[in-house]
Amino acid sequence: MTSVVLRPNESQDQLLKRFRKKVVKSGILSTVRRKRWFISKSELRRVEKKKAIRRIKRRQLSKAE
């Protein structure tokens, strides 16, 4: 479980910002969103393949510039 402790002279906004960063870094929200609906293994492989192709294309475009 992610938790943060209020530091001396730290505002509530700074505390909340630090907490959000920890939550994002831990990957809790992405896991919850991913597990919200059941996705079959074949569908998962297809989505991952699409992501990989998109990532490769982006890298090639950035190298060309």
C-alpha positions as CSV (number, residue, x, y, z in Angstrom):
1,M,0.0,0.0,0.0
2,T,1.3,3.4,-1.0
3,S,1.6,6.0,1.8
4,V,3.3,9.3,2.4
5,V,4.2,11.1,5.6
6,L,3.7,14.9,5.9
7,R,7.2,16.5,6.1
8,P,7.9,19.6,8.2
9,N,6.7,22.8,6.5
10,E,5.2,20.8,3.6
11,S,1.8,22.0,2.2
12,Q,-1.1,19.7,1.5
13,D,-0.7,20.3,-2.2
14,Q,3.0,19.1,-2.2
15,L,2.0,16.1,-0.1
16,L,-0.8,15.2,-2.6
17,K,1.6,15.7,-5.5
18,R,4.2,13.3,-3.9
19,F,1.4,10.8,-3.2
20,R,0.2,10.9,-6.9
21,K,3.8,10.4,-8.1
22,K,4.2,7.3,-5.9
23,V,0.9,5.8,-7.1
24,V,1.9,6.3,-10.7
25,K,5.3,4.9,-10.2
26,S,4.0,1.8,-8.4
27,G,1.6,1.1,-11.3
28,I,-1.4,0.5,-9.2
29,L,-3.8,2.5,-11.4
30,S,-2.7,0.9,-14.6
31,T,-3.1,-2.6,-13.1
32,V,-6.6,-1.8,-11.9
33,R,-7.6,-0.3,-15.3
34,R,-6.1,-3.4,-17.1
35,K,-7.9,-5.9,-14.9
36,R,-11.3,-4.1,-15.0
37,W,-12.4,-6.3,-17.9
38,F,-11.3,-9.8,-18.8
39,I,-9.1,-9.9,-21.9
40,S,-8.2,-13.3,-23.4
41,K,-4.6,-14.2,-24.0
42,S,-5.0,-14.0,-27.8
43,E,-6.5,-10.5,-27.5
44,L,-3.7,-9.5,-25.1
45,R,-1.0,-10.7,-27.6
46,R,-2.7,-8.8,-30.4
47,V,-2.8,-5.6,-28.4
48,E,0.9,-6.0,-27.3
49,K,1.9,-6.6,-30.9
50,K,0.1,-3.4,-32.0
51,K,1.9,-1.5,-29.3
52,A,5.3,-2.8,-30.3
53,I,4.7,-1.9,-33.9
54,R,3.6,1.6,-33.0
55,R,6.7,2.0,-30.7
56,I,9.1,0.8,-33.5
57,K,7.5,3.2,-36.0
58,R,7.9,6.1,-33.5
59,R,11.6,5.3,-32.9
60,Q,12.3,5.1,-36.7
61,L,10.6,8.5,-37.2
62,S,12.7,10.1,-34.4
63,K,15.9,8.7,-35.9
64,A,15.1,10.0,-39.4
65,E,14.8,13.6,-38.1
